[in-house]
Amino acid sequence: MELLRVENLCKTYGSGETAVHALDNVSFSVGKGEFVAVVGSSGSGKSTLLHIIGGVDCPTSGRVFVDGTNIYTLNESKLAIFRRRQVGLIYQFYNLIPVLDVEENITLPLLLDARCPDKAQLDELLGMLGLTDRRKHLPNQLSGGQQQRVSIGRALINSPALMLADEPTGNLDSKSSADIISLLRAFNKKFHQTLILITHDHDIALQADRIIGIEDGRIMKDEVIRR
Amino acid sequence: MNVMKSFTLKSLRRNKKRTVVTIIGVIISAAMITAVAGFFTSFLNLLQRDAIESSGNWHAVIKDVNAEDFDTVIYDTAVDQAVLGKDLGYSVLRTSENKYKQYIYLRQYTKSGFDRMSVRLVSGRLPTALNEVAISESIGKSAGIKYRIGDTLDLELGRRETLDGRVIADNQSLYYEMDDNGNQTIGERIVTESTRSFIVVGVIARPTFEYSWSAGCGAVGYLDETAFSPYDAADIYLTASKLDRSIFNTIPALAEKAGKTADDVEFNTNLLRDYGVVENDNLHEFLTGFALVLIVIIIIASVSLIYNAFAISVAERSKQLGLLSSVGATRRQKRNSVFFEGFFIGVIGIPLGILAGYGGMAVTLAAIAPLLKSVINTSSDVTLTLVVTPLSIVAAVVLSALTIFISAYIPARRASRITPIDAIRQTEEVRLTRKAVKTSRLTRKVFGFEADVALKNLKRSRKKYRATVFSLVVSLVLFLTVSTYASMAGTLSGATYDGYNYDIGVTYSNNMMDRADMNDRIAALDLVESHTETANVSGTVRLEAKQVSEYTRRFQQPIQDGLYDLGMTLASVDDDTFISYAQTVGADAEEFYDIEEPRGILINHAQDYYTEDGKYLKKLSGDVLNLREGDTLAFAAADGDDASAKTTELAVGAVTYERPMGTLIQSFYASTLVVTEAVFNAVTNDFTEDQTRSIQHAIYLSTGDDQRLERQLGELTQGTEEISIHNIRSAARAERNISVFLGVFVYGFIILISVICIANIFNTVSTNIALRRKEFAMLRSVGMTPKSFNRMIRFESIFYGLKGLLYGLPISVAIAFLLHNMQQSVLSTPFTLAWHSYAFAILMILVIVFATMLYATKTIKKENIINALKEDGF
């Protein structure tokens, strides 16, 4: 069953002769529960693609359907609510709120929804993330790996249908990297969430169900490696 | 340009908004300093021009110098400009209609002397030959002699002396003697020294050497400096080449060189005082001190703004400076980059500020000059205009530059200490602890998650906010203190000049001898429109309860059952006044002259200010007594402690609320009985010596031009200690104008200081928002809607404003209370706060903070989330 469909997506920076085409007529679709790795060299447009899918950047043209809704027809408030409830975005540089502690950072999407986090669910999540004894710490009191796990927790707390991860392990050592990836895979399998992950790491890419290769803003390859 | 400088300029350009706001701050600060300095010099200049107008533009005169010694004086290094003057003396004006202006008084000047002695031509031309004169317009106006241009004057000129041969000094008023029959006759004569003929060629305004009381009307003639014989002598009016206190030594020394003595030197103290050249100099010192206090306040407010701007800039650039440091920038280079920033801002801001300051002052002075005129009594054609001197410009530049230097000093030192490691570490974030950002659970429950984040943000950057909260507090306190003071002064001034029905009062003390003569002289002044001569004595009347009004009974206790002793003023007015007063009241004046059956007109009106239960002052107005025409009362003049004083039966001839000029409305314990002079003299005839001494004499005047009349009266009565002059109209007007005048300056000052504070708030808030761009983008990326973003900003503004109010309000209230206590001695009113000012101030603080926040977040809200997230804070 299809969860995400991208149609003729273009993103251009600048105009005229200096225009840079970060995305050039990209179209593909991803099914529910699929784990897709996006690979490509620096500046190939893969991060831009991810951001546009996540609703934090705007395409120059083209459409993005998530669960049948074209997200760029939504107004700003509805788009914010879409981000809050449907998408979990994980950045390379964690982007945590410095004044909020681990628990608050993780439950941020719920708090913005004025909802109370489910205690048991939160505890389970903290346990899986290995942050149980760090729940009251501020981001600056954590290591890089821990901070990344907090940002993963934040992406997962709403059990969003779509998980987007932009080189989540780019800044981490190999041990932490492995932990993070297996964590993401576990959620992908357990909750049947769709996961799109950008990586430079060949080994990580090989763990995915499908690999999409992007060069110069175009899809150069799209192969399913396991079904 | 070296790399440090270009880096600095780039960062200024990158933070265009903050740079502009800081430059505006510098402009305002320089403008205010310029305005204060400009006002100070303009005001002194006004005083100088006024002194020149009234006494001429010269510093000293050496009298009666022989012609052969002229060059000794004129070409002395101590002398800048010199003109010759010759005093030809007095000649009788035979047909004068003014009994006090019986002479013409002639002085001659060399050509440039007319200008230097402030001779103002009214018609015709100035004399250019020895046999020509221009006469004072007072000859026509006061003495009533109409000369026409071209008429010939035959003058027997000479000195005045008394009949027994004593010399009368110039400018003394005409000397009268009393003969055996009590009639006045002129007690002086003129000793003729020369007889000459002159042609009238022009009419001039009253010259500086003619006073309104002078016995002679002025006239000026021409003196040819080339036509002196060696035996002639003349007065030399001079300006000193070096104007300071040393002239009190150099000029007398010069006089001695010219064969004269120090006694022949007179200084133009009037003018010298306004140049600050006096032996002791209070006014000058006071003005200087006042200007300095204002400038210090301006500098403090400006430093708090500009310091903040530099501190923010250094904090923002710490990563940049750290990187520069890691590739080898020295401490000196880092420090100088901040000073260069200050230099750049100053080079743009200070010149603009000085222009703005002078421009603003020119407009303000033009607007308030008419008000000021009534406050400081200057000659009619001297007005306050802006004067720009090189010295005041230099002072403004130096002070503004100093302000910037002080502001940049600490940030520059901090910049010099930035190390490479600071660039790598985000120092502030590291220090953040859980405890610092801990908030009550209640906040989130009651106000929502946004409020909680807002509060945490506030707590996080406590230090950064401190300077801005300080600015908030300073502007709040300044504003509230001034408005509290203004409203208190308002309640005070309302009551002061109520019920006065004359313009100028001249009162005599009881040892004044020739009062009648002085009354005549005063009444003869051409500016007096009407006058009332009065005498009054206070005493008591004993009355039964039914004769006393209900109001009076409320305020006065009976001395025994049903009997009241109430104050009464027995007042006489001159016959002319009495006749018209009786007419106004509807009585027949003839009935009031019978000294066997004395009667008077009862003024039965009282007015009082009254407080009840600590509430506001209330004005009460009504009858004092229940008396009717035909009733009698027993008047007892006050006589020390003697209770058994003799009483006089007086009849009430009429009862009225009308008052003759000079009589004031009484309070409820007293009334006034107006009688004729004849009756008054009869009643007071058998007074004891003490009682006679308690009689007060005065003359009250109405006029169209109280200021000129007051000056004339001052000149007329000069030196007479027994006379005091009260210009009620001018006092009331001055009081009103002073409050307007002060209002313009004080509120102008407060507004500009507030603008600096607002600029400060704007800078810190917008920088703070800019630094948190990434964080805001983060919140939006995880799904914060614009609505809840606004909610968060709103809460942050409110918390922020509240913090300012938390400190500002108690301080303001405390100051208001102190002010209230200080003015308790003047008028006792209950302590109240100017609620509307407080409400306004509170609202303004919140609005300013909120508007700034809104403005600062406007761009951020529209910004692409990803662009903000990519920002690395460099």
Interface residues (C-beta under 8 A of the other chain):
Chain A: T48 H51 G54 V56 D57 C58 E76 S77 A80 I81 F82 R83 R84 R85 L89 Y91 F93 N95 L96 I97 P98 V99 L100 D101 L108 P109 L111 L112 D113 A114 K136 H137 L138 N140 R154
Chain B: Q426 E429 V430 L432 T433 R434 V437 G448 F449 V453 K456 N457 K459 R460 K774 E775 M778 L779 R780 S781 V782 G783 M784 T785 P786 K787 S788 N864 I865 I866 L869
